[in-house]
Amino acid sequence: MGMITNVNLSDISKSIFLRLGARYTNYWKNLNGKIFNFNYRQIELKQFVKIVKIKNVKKGDLTKEYQLIDLANIEPGIGFLNDLDKNIVSEIGSDKIILDGADIVFSRLNSHIGYVFLMEDIPNSKISVIGSTEFFPLKVDNTTIPSKLLKYYLLHREFRKKAIFIRTGKSQSHPRIQVEDFMRFKFPILPQKVSIELIRKINIFEDEIKKKKLEYESLQNIIESVFLKYDIKKPSLDENFHIKIKPMLSNIANQRYMRIGAEYMSFWMLRKGCLFQSEDKNKYPIIPMKRLIRKYNATVIKKGLMTDTRILVEFEHIQSLNGKIENLSNVVTEVGSDKIEFGNADFLTNKLRPYLGYTIINPKHLNIIGTTEFIPFSIINKLNTSVNYIRYVFLSSEYLKQSKLLMSGKEHPRINISDILNIRIPLPKLTIQHNIVKEILQRELKSAKILKEIKVIREKIDNIILDTLNYTKIIKEK
């Protein structure tokens, strides 16, 4: 449903960007940058936070090792960091920025999903840290609002709702918050004693989450374990070494996109397009994806009013790295940008930032549409290929890692469908595929239950913040 609001030209003229969007203008007019609508002292972010001077690190070979942090290393909505030990790099495929000197790092891209972390949570403090150019490295005056509290203000469901009003860009391709708008957000200042007590309670909930996470097994680790058991792959080796290759012009000319990047070429020349390194290459046939799946010819829904209601599924409605649709209640009659019908596609995967793992099975009985950043696929022959087996291949650590090397584009990196279709994977007999799927699914469901318990605990942090703000308001009124 659209928003109707009365806006004067004077309201629009107050905006740096002179934006006309109803939600954007309505937010600044009525809430004036407030995240929490409580009537006590709130100050703009720019009054106690500064963006650390940006220092760029150019792509290519580096003069020393860095700790690299990408969006995929940040647990959305919680802000914990994962798999950092696997991201010590001496070469990068795209420009990064140095994060040293920051207290908090905030992602302007997909800020409504919640990519925020504290620099103090990085275990190896002796190595310089670099990250995505989408990050804002923030230096905080902790005497005004402590970094830990600011982190949970920025992860709070109320902030993420407001972020949707403020972001620019296509709804799912590259929605960003502009730095000028970001620094105008207002946050409440609590008395020091209240702030200390609130952080103490937050720490208790964080410890509960960390304890639960010890029971949690990531889908990538589950897939790794089962694939190893069935000899789909061999144990992963440390691949942090330099690769020197000398591609001939004929090697480059044989590619559709004529790319010359070393990492890209090494995948096709050295790995021969094989996603997994197998102990016994003769155990299962190694088949290119194009013999197993084909692109589904999805209908494009043009932006504007639709003739009937649809369920809209965007990336924000899907568990990153788990490929599970979390929200099927987003029923719409109008869309602000072109979408695709999921139709009879068997599964869909994300071409934009493929390493974030948004591969999903299509619930065909529902009338679903989604971003054009999805690529819909159909299984060519269901008598020899399980769609769930293919889904797990796309959610494996190997695909998430190799897709980073195959994608192209600086600000909006995408993987090309022709590259996906030329990737080669082992194809066991269908009965073995079913056994693999069954074993992964059993452990996946157990982890999903733990994940729900973690989300309940995480919700308590948002609630205790609101309770504290409300209690502070009552005390002040007295």
N, C-alpha and C positions, 0 to 999 in steps of 0.2 A: 504494500500500500504506500502511495506517495505521501510526502509531507507538504502541508499548506501552511505558510507563515507570512505575515505581513512584515515586509522589510522596506525601510526607507533608503534612498540613495545615500543618505548620510551614514547609515549603518555600514553600507558596502565600502564607502570611501575611507572608513576607519581601518579597513583590512589592508595589509601590505600588498597582498596579491589581487585585490579587487575582485574576489571570487563571488559568484552569484548563487552557488549551491545553497539550497534551502537549509539543509542540516548544518552546514558550515556556518552560514550567516546567523542562523537561529541560535546556535551554541554560543557564539561570541556575544550576541545581543542579550541573551537571557541569563547565561551563566558566567559570562565574562572571564572565561578561562578556568573556572572552578571545576575540580574533579569531584569533590565531596561538597554537597550543598548544605553546609552548616554555617551559621552566621557568627563566625569568630575569625580571628586574624589568619589570613592566608596570604602568602607572598608568591610572587612569580619566581619561576625556576632560575631565571637569569640573575636574581638577587643573591643567590647562595651557591650557584653552580656555574662553572666555566667549562667550556669545551677545550680539552688539552690541544695545544698546537699540533695540527695534523702534519705528520711526516710520512711521506709515501715510500713504499718499497716496491720497486719495479719488478715485473715478472721476469722469470729466468733464473739463472744460477745466482745464489746468494754468497756473500763473503763469509758468513757464519751460519750456525744453526739457529732457528727460531722456533718458539712454540706458536703454532698456528691454531687459531680458534675460528671455526666457521659456524654458521647457523646450526648445522647438524650436530655440533658439539654441545649445544645449549638445550636443556630440557625446557620446552616452552611452558610458560605459566608457572614454573617452579624456580627456574634460574640456576639449577645445578649443572655442573659441567661434566661431560662424559668423554671417555676415550681420548683423553689428551695425550697419553703416552704414545698413541699411534699417529700423532700429528706433530712430531718434531721434524722440521723440514730444512733442507738446504737448497731447495729449488721450488718455485711456485709458478703456476700456470697463468695467474692473473695478478694485477696490482693489488697490494694490501697496504694497510696503514699500521704504524707502530702504536701500540696501546699502553706502553710504559708510562707511568705517571698518573694514570687515571685511577679513580676509586670505583667507579661503576661504568659499565659499558652497556649502552642501549642501542638496539637496532631500530633505525628509522623505517626499515623495510619490514612489512608485516608486523608492525608494532601492536596491532590488535590481537595478535596471537601470543605475544609476551616473550620476547627474546631479550632478557636482561640478566646480567651476572655481575658479581663483585670480583674485582681483581684479586682480593685477598684469598679467594677460594681456589686460585691456581696453585697447585702444590709445589711446583718447581719455580721458585722465585728468582733463581740465579740466571735464568735464560730470558732473553728479551721476548716479548709477546707481540705478535702481529695478528691482524684480523681483517675481516671484510671491510671494504670501503663504505659499506652500508652502516657501519657502526659509528655512534657518537661516543668517544671516550670522554667521560665526565669527571671533573675534579670538584669535590663537594666540600663546602664549609660545614663540617660535622657539628659545630657548635650551634648551628641553626636547625638542621634536620640531619640526624645520623645517616650514614650511607646505607646501613642495613634497613632502616625504616623507609628511606627513599626507594630502595629496591622494591619493597613490597607495595609502596604507593604506585610505582610504575607497572607492577604486575597485577594490581588489584582489578577485579572485574569492572569496577566503575571507571577506571582509567581506560581500560581496553574498549569499553563502550564508547567513550568520548573520542578515542583514537580513530574509530570508524568515521566519525563526523568530520574529522580534520584532515584525514589522509587525502593525497592527490594521486592521480594515475588511475589506470584501469583497475577494476575491482579486484582482480586476482593476478594480473600480469606483474605489476610492480607498484603496489600501493605504498606510498611513503609519506612520512610526516616531514614537512619542511622545518629546518632548524629554527626559523623565525617564529613559527607557530609553536614549536616544541618549547622554546624558552619562555613563552608567555603563559604556559600552564601554571595554575596556582595550587599550592599545597598548604595544608594547615600546619602551623607551628604548635607543638605541644609543650607544656611545662617540662622541664628537664626530668623531674622525678617520674612524671607520667610516661615520658618517652622511654626512660630506662626500664620501667616496669613492663611496658608494652613489648620492648625488644626481648626482655627476659621470657615473656610468654611465647613470643614468636620462636625463640631458640628452642623451647620445649617442643613445639610442634615440628620444627625442623628436625630435631633429633628423632622424633617418632617417624618422620618420613624416611630418614636415613636408615633407620632400623628396618622398616618395611622394604626398602630398596635392596637390602641384603638378601631378602627372600625372592626378589624379582629377577627373572631371567629375560633378558632382551630377546626379541624375536630373531635378531641377527645371530645371537649366540646359539639359540635353539636350532636354527637352520644350519649353522655351521656344524653343530654336533651331529645332527641326523645325516647331513650330506656326507660327513666323514665316515659315519657308520656304514653307509651304503656305497662308499667309494665313488661318490659323485665328484669328489675333489680330494686333494691331499692337504695336509696341514699347511696353514698359511705361514709363509716365511716373511722375515723382515725385508721389506722391499725398499727401504730407505737407502738406495745406492744409486750411483750415477749410471745412466745408460747412454752409450755412445753408438749411434747408428749412422750409416751413410746411405740414405735413400737415393736411388737413381731417379732421374726425371720420369722414367717409365713407371716407377712405383707411385709417384705423385699423380701422374696423368691418368692412372687406372682408377683413381678415386673420383667420385662424383663431384666433391667439393674442393679437390686439389689442395688440401691442407698439408703444411710441412712441419707442424709442431712435432718435437721429438717424442713427447709422451703419446701423442695421438698415433704417430707412425710406428712407435714401438709396439703398440697393441696389435696392429695389423701385420707388421713385419716379423716381430719376434714371437708374439703369442699366437699369431695366425688367426686372430679374431676369437680365440677360445677364452670364454669367461672364466672357466675353472681350470686349474692345473691338476691333472688327474694322475694318480699313481699307476693305474693300469688303463692305458688309452684304448686297449682292445676290449675292455669289459663291456662298455656301452658305445653305441654309435654316437659320434659327435656331429650334431645336425645344426645347420644354420637356422636361425629363428624364422626366416622367410619360408621355410618348408613346414613350419608348425603353426604360425599365426599370420593373419593378414589384417591390414587396416580396415576397420569397419567404416562404411560410407555413412557417416552420421549427418543428419539434417541440421542445418544451421538455423537457429532462432534469432532473428534480427532484434536489435534493441527496441524497446517500446512496449506498448500494451500487447498482451497475448489474448488469443481467443478463448483459452481455458486455463485453469490453474495448473501449476506444475510444482514439483519439489525441486528446489534449487540446492545443489551440493557444490560448495566451493572448497578450496583447500583448508580453510579454517574449520570446516566441519569434519575433517578427517584427521585421525591420529597419525602424525608424522612418524615414519619408520615402521609403523604397524599396519598401515593400509586398511584401517577400519573406519567406516562411516559412523560418526558419533551423533550426528544430528540429521534426522529425516523430517523435522517439523517445520523447515523453512519453506513454507508454501507461498508462492508468489503468483501474481497475475501480470506483473510488469518487470522488465529487466532493463538495467541501465547500460548494458553493453551486450554484444553478440554472445550467444551461448550455443552449445551443441546438445542435441537429444542423445541420451545414452542408448535409447532404442533397444535393439537386440544384440548389442555388443556383449561379449563374454566378460571382458575386463577392460580397465582403463589404466593408463599410467601417465605420469606428468612429464611433459617434455621440458618445462621450465624448471630449472634447478632439480634435475632428476635424483640427485643424491639425498633429497629430503624424504624420499620414499612414500609417495602418495598412490601407490598401485592398489587398486580396489577391484573386487568382484562386483559386477553390475547386478543389482536386484531387479531383474527384468520385469517383474510384476508391478513395479512402481513407475510412475510417470516422471522420470528424473531428467533434469537438464543440468549442465555444468559449464565451467569455464572452457574456453577454446584452447587453454593450455593443456587440457587432457588430450591424449591420443587414444581413441577407442580401438580395440582389437577383437577379432573373432578367432576361435580355434579352427584350423582348417579341417582336421580329422579328429573327432572326439573318441574314435576307437583306438587311437594310439597316443593321445596327448591329454593329460588332465589339466584343466584350467587352474586348479589350485596349485599344482606342481609348478606351473609357469609363474603364477603369482609369487610363490616363494623364491623362485629364481630372481625375479625383479626386486625382491625385498632382501636378498642376500647381501652380505658385506661386500662380496666381489662386485656385484652390479653397482651398488651405491658408490664404491670407490672408483671403479673403471669408468662409470658414467661421467665422473668429474673430468676425466682425461679426454673423453669423447665430445663433451659439450663444447659449444663455441658461443662467443658473445661476451662482452665485458660486463655491462650492467644487467643484462637479462640473459644469462647463459642457458642455452637450450641444447638438447640432444636431437639430432636429425633422425627421422624415422628410418632412413636407409641404413644408417649405422646400427640401429637397434635390430633391424631385420637381418643384418649380416653377422651379428654376434653368433658364435657357435656354442652350443651347450650339449652335455650328455643327455641322451634320451633312453632311460631304462624302459623295460616293458611296462605296459599300463598297470599291471598288478603290482609291480614294484613301486611305481609312482604313487599308487593308492596307499601302499604301506608307508611310504615316506610322508605323505600328506597326513595320514592318521596319527603318526607319531609326533609330528610337529604340532598338529592341531591340539592334541591332548595337553602338551606342555604350554602351548599358546593360551589356551583357555585358563589354565592355572595362573599364568602371569597376568592375564586380563583381570582376573578377580583381585589380585594384589594391587594392580594399577587403580582399580576403582576405590580400594581402601585408601590408597595414597591421595587420590583426588578429594576424598571426604576430609582427610586431615588438612590438605591444602586449603580447602574451603573454610576451615576453622580460622586460618590466618586472616583471610578477608573479613570474616565475621568479627573477630576480636578487634580488628582495626576500627570497624564501624561502631562496635560497642564502646570502644574507648573514646572515639570522637563524640559519640552521643552523650556519654557520661561526662566528658569534659565540658560539653555545652550546658548540661544540667547544672554542674557545679558553678559555671560562670554566671548563669542566670540567677542562681541563688545569691 
